[in-house]
């Protein structure tokens, strides 16, 4: 699988980071890609997938945080664009918290997407939807 295109953009302050990346991907027909993002978020909701429960355990981070690192991928799940994004957030007291980003209001959001030339559908494997990459 090879890089087809690179997309670089900034998400506007106040927008939801997850929804903004999904909307950009839909508009630009991106269905197989890797994502990197840095910036700052507030009112974030993170998840930790519990194998025992078969679902995400969620927590809210109700303060402005540095988005130290965001890494993930874009694929399709049931023919719809699907973003899988993990983040590490730095708090005011210099502690960190991380997990699957469910939502987060952007203060600053700088995004780089590497779009690939293959297909990256997600199919159900047990309680998870996992990549079935097709180069």
C-alpha atoms as one frame of an Amber mdcrd trajectory, in Angstrom:
protein
   0.000   0.000   0.000   1.393   3.415  -0.954   0.611   7.006  -0.018  -1.735
   8.507  -2.621  -2.021  12.011  -1.182  -1.264  14.106   1.889  -3.876  16.442
   3.399  -2.902  19.195   5.841  -5.534  21.393   7.474  -6.512  23.235  10.636
  -9.760  22.625  12.497 -11.569  25.795  13.591 -11.763  26.690  17.271 -14.942
  25.401  18.911 -15.455  22.543  16.429 -15.498  18.895  17.510 -12.206  17.334
  16.385 -13.608  13.869  15.616 -16.566  15.161  13.602 -14.363  17.652  11.725
 -11.938  14.940  10.591 -14.827  12.651   9.582 -16.521  15.487   7.650 -13.257
  16.405   5.886 -12.711  12.737   4.970 -16.230  12.367   3.566 -15.914  15.582
   1.541 -12.559  14.445   0.102 -13.546  10.757  -0.364 -10.820   9.539   2.038
 -11.503   5.939   3.089  -8.037   4.571   3.870  -5.530   6.762   5.703  -3.406
   7.436   8.752  -4.001  10.552  10.859  -1.757  12.690  13.046  -2.995  15.680
  15.032  -1.609  18.108  17.605  -3.034  21.202  19.280  -5.265  21.760  22.283
  -8.693  20.457  23.306 -11.263  21.223  25.953 -14.268  19.228  27.117 -12.820
  15.997  25.774 -14.366  12.582  26.205 -12.013   9.593  26.172 -12.652   5.895
  26.086 -10.885   2.746  27.186 -12.105  -0.461  25.533 -12.909  -3.046  28.183
 -12.562  -6.543  26.780 -14.600  -7.898  29.691 -17.526  -5.533  29.048 -17.167
  -5.523  25.258 -17.556  -1.724  25.190 -15.803   1.546  25.940 -15.555   2.796
  29.505 -15.745   6.591  29.165 -14.348   9.526  31.080 -14.644  13.270  30.591
 -11.736  15.703  30.784 -13.392  19.020  31.649 -10.416  21.328  31.247  -8.316
  22.731  28.453  -5.476  20.322  27.662  -2.543  20.228  25.297  -3.117  17.654
  22.575   0.395  16.252  22.879  -0.172  13.521  20.336  -3.049  12.177  18.300
  -2.576   9.119  16.108  -5.078   7.003  14.297  -6.568   5.836  11.059  -9.469
   6.397   8.731 -11.301   3.443   7.260 -14.832   2.386   6.439 -17.262   0.606
   8.731 -20.485  -0.572   7.125 -19.602   1.610   4.081 -19.328   4.809   6.195
 -16.153   6.763   6.986 -14.847   5.674  10.382 -12.156   7.483  12.418 -10.172
   5.555  15.024  -8.114   8.125  16.954  -6.062   7.762  20.128  -4.816  10.846
  21.964  -2.511  11.835  24.784  -3.632  14.993  26.599  -1.439  17.101  28.882
  -3.200  18.766  31.810  -2.418  22.082  33.514  -0.684  20.218  36.377   1.573
  18.440  33.840  -0.075  15.059  34.296  -1.353  13.243  31.231  -4.390  11.214
  30.298  -4.950   9.236  27.135  -7.292   6.958  25.287  -9.669   6.686  22.371
 -10.974  10.168  21.514 -14.762  10.079  21.423 -15.172  13.858  21.210 -13.235
  16.994  21.978 -13.799  20.699  21.437 -10.905  22.234  19.508  -8.932  25.179
  20.829  -6.176  24.459  18.282  -6.271  21.502  15.896  -3.597  20.865  13.261
  -4.226  17.712  11.233  -2.133  15.720   8.760  -3.742  12.850   6.850  -1.735
  10.401   4.735  -4.218   8.884   2.290  -3.420   5.416   0.919  -4.277   3.845
  -2.428  -5.836   0.661  -1.053  -9.033  -0.179   0.805  -9.310  -0.325   4.596
 -12.723  -1.706   5.536 -13.501  -2.608   9.139 -15.337  -5.855   9.738 -16.719
  -7.306  12.933 -14.431  -9.703  14.807 -16.099 -10.629  18.076 -17.091  -7.401
  19.821 -14.661  -5.283  17.761 -14.590  -3.873  14.250 -11.031  -4.422  12.972
  -9.162  -3.510   9.785  -9.256  -5.904   6.891  -6.651  -4.063   4.837  -6.701
  -4.728   1.113  -3.700  -3.360  -0.806
